[in-house]
Amino acid sequence: MRIVLADDGITFDGKTLESMPLGGVESSVTFLFEELARRGHHVTVCNKC
């Protein structure tokens, strides 16, 4: 399944949690989409990067 999330909040990517804290929503999105990708889904997050 292809999944896309558009976010206009703070800038973050899959590696941001390793270098700085994120807000609750951003952390949840990161963990959720990492798990969906691990299960074989094609995941894209578009934000202010």
C-alpha positions as CSV (number, residue, x, y, z in Angstrom):
1,M,0.0,0.0,0.0
2,R,1.2,3.5,-0.7
3,I,0.7,6.0,2.1
4,V,1.4,9.8,2.0
5,L,1.1,12.2,4.9
6,A,1.4,16.0,4.4
7,D,2.4,18.0,7.5
8,D,3.0,21.8,7.7
9,G,4.3,21.7,11.3
10,I,7.9,21.7,12.3
11,T,10.7,20.3,10.1
12,F,11.6,16.7,10.8
13,D,12.7,13.5,9.1
14,G,13.2,9.9,10.1
15,K,16.6,10.7,11.7
16,T,15.5,13.7,13.8
17,L,14.5,11.7,16.9
18,E,18.2,10.6,17.1
19,S,19.4,14.2,17.3
20,M,16.7,16.2,19.0
21,P,13.4,15.9,20.8
22,L,10.2,16.2,18.8
23,G,6.6,17.0,19.8
24,G,4.1,14.2,20.5
25,V,2.5,14.3,17.1
26,E,5.8,14.3,15.2
27,S,7.2,11.5,17.3
28,S,4.0,9.4,16.8
29,V,4.1,10.0,13.0
30,T,7.7,8.9,12.9
31,F,7.1,5.7,14.9
32,L,3.9,4.9,13.0
33,F,5.4,5.3,9.5
34,E,8.6,3.5,10.4
35,E,6.5,0.5,11.5
36,L,4.3,0.7,8.4
37,A,7.5,0.7,6.2
38,R,8.8,-2.2,8.1
39,R,5.6,-4.1,7.3
40,G,6.2,-3.5,3.6
41,H,4.2,-0.4,2.8
42,H,5.6,2.5,0.7
43,V,5.5,5.5,3.0
44,T,6.1,9.2,2.2
45,V,5.9,12.1,4.6
46,C,6.0,15.6,3.1
47,N,6.8,18.4,5.4
48,K,9.0,21.6,5.6
49,C,12.3,19.8,5.1
